[in-house]
Amino acid sequence: MDKPLKIACTSADGKIFLSISDIYCIESYGNHAYVVYANKEKQFVTNSLRELTDRLSDYGFCRIHRQFLINISKIHKYQQGEGNNVEMENGIKYPLSKTGKLLFAEMVKK
């Protein structure tokens, strides 16, 4: 069976269906999250980052930091060393934690 192309999330108004390929990053906001798109627009969802990590890990998403879940296919550049961050195709940079760096390295090898 093919993987779904959209993910159902909960918003303040009810259910919304987000195209997985359009998501660049998901940022934690307390027990909720913001979904970040190519145009840097953010959409608030009431799902937790932990829940979204579990649901999107099979779609090429990697938890690089306790606050950030990124879409590996949308990475433009990985900066090693002191900066230790990833720059997305939309220009936003996200830091990698020590654990996130290990997860990221494993995922990039695949």
SVG drawing of the C-alpha trace seen along z (x, -y; Angstrom):
<svg xmlns="http://www.w3.org/2000/svg" viewBox="-13 -33 47 35">
<polyline fill="none" stroke="black" stroke-width="0.4" points="0.0,0.0 1.3,-3.5 2.1,-6.0 -0.5,-8.8 0.5,-12.2 -1.1,-14.2 -1.2,-14.2 -4.2,-15.1 -3.5,-17.6 -5.7,-19.3 -6.0,-23.1 -8.1,-25.4 -10.9,-25.1 -10.8,-21.3 -8.9,-18.9 -6.6,-20.2 -4.9,-18.1 -1.3,-19.1 0.7,-18.0 3.7,-16.2 6.0,-17.3 5.2,-21.0 6.4,-20.8 10.0,-22.2 10.1,-22.1 7.9,-21.6 8.8,-23.8 7.7,-23.0 5.6,-25.5 4.9,-24.1 2.6,-21.1 1.7,-22.3 3.6,-23.1 4.0,-25.3 4.4,-23.9 6.8,-25.9 6.5,-26.0 8.7,-27.1 7.5,-30.7 8.4,-30.7 4.7,-30.9 3.9,-29.1 0.6,-27.3 -0.3,-26.5 -1.4,-23.0 -2.4,-21.6 -0.5,-18.3 2.7,-17.9 6.1,-17.7 6.6,-14.2 3.4,-13.0 4.3,-14.5 7.8,-13.0 6.3,-9.6 4.0,-10.1 6.5,-11.6 9.7,-9.7 9.0,-7.3 8.6,-10.2 12.2,-11.5 11.7,-13.8 14.4,-14.0 14.3,-15.4 17.5,-17.5 16.8,-19.3 14.2,-19.1 12.4,-22.0 12.8,-21.1 11.7,-18.3 12.9,-18.9 12.2,-17.5 15.5,-16.0 14.6,-16.5 14.3,-20.3 17.9,-20.8 20.1,-23.1 23.3,-23.0 24.7,-21.4 27.2,-23.5 29.6,-21.5 31.8,-22.7 30.9,-25.5 27.7,-26.6 26.5,-23.0 23.2,-23.8 21.3,-23.0 20.0,-25.6 16.8,-24.8 16.0,-25.6 13.9,-28.6 16.9,-30.1 16.0,-29.3 18.7,-27.8 18.1,-25.3 20.6,-24.2 21.5,-20.5 21.7,-19.2 24.3,-16.6 21.7,-13.8 20.1,-15.4 23.5,-15.5 23.8,-11.7 20.2,-11.1 20.8,-13.4 24.1,-11.6 22.4,-8.2 19.5,-9.5 21.7,-11.1 23.7,-7.9 20.5,-6.0"/>
</svg>
